[in-house]
């Protein structure tokens, strides 16, 4: 069975977002008193008292700039939580944030959406199904309730 790894926001991108987010705004860091925010830098939930920021992030736009794709109207940006300062990244492999309904949104190598699927539990099988289609280059995992981007999974090789 293929093991899929969730990809956090890359560290170089995090440095940029901590200066100016993808909407051109400076971040407004704050202390998370309650905890529980889904951090896209280390792919875990925040702990009470951590210093975090909510920034605008355009994952498909950044992937397209890296690969030369043109996502056209599928280019979008949305809010993500990150640590306000340096972060060591994820502490392990696997698929985080899977304890709730999620949407897997599939994209082609040219940046076009190929469809989506609501996933309740079996994320590895849903990813295997998505990547069984040779046209799928990457998958975005998103929260159902807010539509927020959680992380990306890319085709290997």
C-alpha positions as CSV (number, residue, x, y, z in Angstrom):
1,X,0.0,0.0,0.0
2,X,1.3,3.5,-0.9
3,X,1.8,5.8,2.0
4,X,0.9,9.4,1.4
5,X,2.5,12.2,3.2
6,X,0.9,15.5,4.0
7,X,3.0,18.4,2.9
8,X,3.1,21.5,5.2
9,X,3.7,25.0,3.9
10,X,7.4,25.1,2.9
11,X,9.7,26.9,5.3
12,X,10.8,29.5,2.7
13,X,7.1,30.3,2.0
14,X,6.5,30.6,5.7
15,X,9.2,33.2,6.0
16,X,7.5,35.2,3.2
17,X,4.0,34.9,4.8
18,X,5.4,36.1,8.1
19,X,6.3,39.4,6.3
20,X,3.5,39.7,3.8
21,X,0.8,37.2,3.1
22,X,-0.6,36.3,-0.3
23,X,-3.1,39.1,-0.2
24,X,-0.3,41.6,0.4
25,X,-1.1,42.2,4.1
26,X,1.3,42.1,7.0
27,X,0.5,39.3,9.5
28,X,-1.1,40.2,12.9
29,X,0.4,37.7,15.3
30,X,-1.5,36.9,18.5
31,X,-1.4,34.6,21.5
32,X,-3.8,31.8,21.1
33,X,-5.4,31.6,24.5
34,X,-7.7,28.6,23.7
35,X,-5.5,26.5,21.4
36,X,-6.9,24.2,18.8
37,X,-6.1,26.2,15.6
38,X,-5.0,23.9,12.7
39,X,-1.4,25.0,12.1
40,X,-0.3,24.6,8.4
41,X,3.4,24.9,9.3
42,X,3.7,21.9,11.5
43,X,0.4,20.1,10.8
44,X,-0.9,20.0,14.3
45,X,-3.4,21.9,16.4
46,X,-2.1,24.9,18.4
47,X,-1.6,24.7,22.1
48,X,-3.0,27.3,24.5
49,X,-0.5,30.2,24.8
50,X,1.3,29.7,21.4
51,X,2.1,32.7,19.3
52,X,0.4,32.3,15.9
53,X,-0.9,34.3,13.0
54,X,-3.8,34.0,10.6
55,X,-2.6,34.8,7.1
56,X,-3.9,34.6,3.5
57,X,-2.4,31.8,1.5
58,X,-2.7,30.8,-2.2
59,X,-1.5,27.2,-2.3
60,X,-2.4,26.5,-6.0
61,X,-0.8,29.8,-7.1
62,X,2.4,28.9,-5.4
63,X,2.4,25.4,-6.8
64,X,1.7,26.8,-10.3
65,X,4.6,29.3,-10.0
66,X,6.9,26.3,-9.1
67,X,5.6,24.0,-11.9
68,X,4.7,26.5,-14.7
69,X,1.0,25.5,-14.5
70,X,-1.8,28.1,-15.1
71,X,-4.7,27.5,-12.7
72,X,-6.7,30.3,-14.2
73,X,-9.9,30.8,-12.2
74,X,-9.0,28.0,-9.8
75,X,-6.3,30.3,-8.3
76,X,-7.7,31.2,-4.9
77,X,-6.4,32.3,-1.5
78,X,-7.8,31.7,1.9
79,X,-7.0,31.9,5.6
80,X,-4.5,29.6,7.3
81,X,-3.0,29.6,10.7
82,X,0.8,29.4,11.1
83,X,3.3,29.9,13.9
84,X,4.2,33.6,14.2
85,X,7.9,32.6,14.5
86,X,10.2,29.8,13.5
87,X,8.6,26.3,13.5
88,X,10.4,23.0,13.3
89,X,7.7,21.6,11.0
90,X,5.8,18.3,11.4
91,X,7.0,15.9,14.0
92,X,6.0,12.8,12.0
93,X,4.6,11.5,8.8
94,X,1.1,10.6,8.0
95,X,-2.2,12.4,7.4
96,X,-3.2,14.9,10.1
97,X,-6.5,16.5,10.7
98,X,-8.4,13.4,9.6
99,X,-10.8,13.2,12.6
100,X,-13.6,15.0,10.7
101,X,-15.2,15.1,7.3
102,X,-12.7,16.5,4.7
103,X,-12.8,17.2,1.0
104,X,-10.1,16.0,-1.3
105,X,-9.8,18.3,-4.3
106,X,-7.9,16.9,-7.2
107,X,-5.9,19.0,-9.7
108,X,-4.2,18.2,-13.0
109,X,-0.6,19.1,-13.9
110,X,-1.9,22.2,-15.7
111,X,-3.7,23.5,-12.6
112,X,-7.3,22.6,-13.5
113,X,-9.6,21.0,-11.0
114,X,-10.5,17.4,-11.8
115,X,-13.1,16.9,-9.1
116,X,-13.5,16.4,-5.4
117,X,-14.6,13.9,-2.9
118,X,-16.0,14.0,0.6
119,X,-14.0,11.7,2.9
120,X,-15.3,10.6,6.2
121,X,-12.7,8.1,7.4
122,X,-10.5,6.2,5.0
123,X,-8.1,8.8,3.8
124,X,-5.4,6.4,2.4
125,X,-8.0,4.7,0.2
126,X,-9.4,8.0,-1.0
127,X,-5.9,9.2,-1.9
128,X,-5.1,6.0,-3.7
129,X,-8.3,6.4,-5.7
130,X,-7.4,10.0,-6.5
131,X,-3.9,9.1,-7.6
132,X,-5.1,6.1,-9.6
133,X,-6.2,8.7,-12.2
134,X,-3.0,9.5,-14.1
135,X,-4.2,13.0,-14.8
136,X,-4.1,13.9,-11.0
137,X,-0.9,15.7,-10.1
138,X,-1.8,16.8,-6.6
139,X,-4.6,16.8,-4.1
140,X,-5.6,19.5,-1.6
141,X,-7.2,18.4,1.6
142,X,-9.7,20.9,2.8
143,X,-12.0,21.3,5.8
144,X,-15.7,20.8,4.9
145,X,-17.1,23.3,7.4
146,X,-15.1,26.3,6.2
147,X,-13.5,25.1,3.0
148,X,-10.1,26.0,4.4
149,X,-6.9,24.5,2.8
150,X,-5.3,22.1,5.3
151,X,-2.5,20.5,3.3
152,X,-1.4,19.2,0.0
153,X,-0.4,15.7,-1.2
154,X,1.6,15.4,-4.4
155,X,2.0,12.6,-6.9
156,X,5.3,10.8,-6.3
157,X,7.9,10.5,-9.0
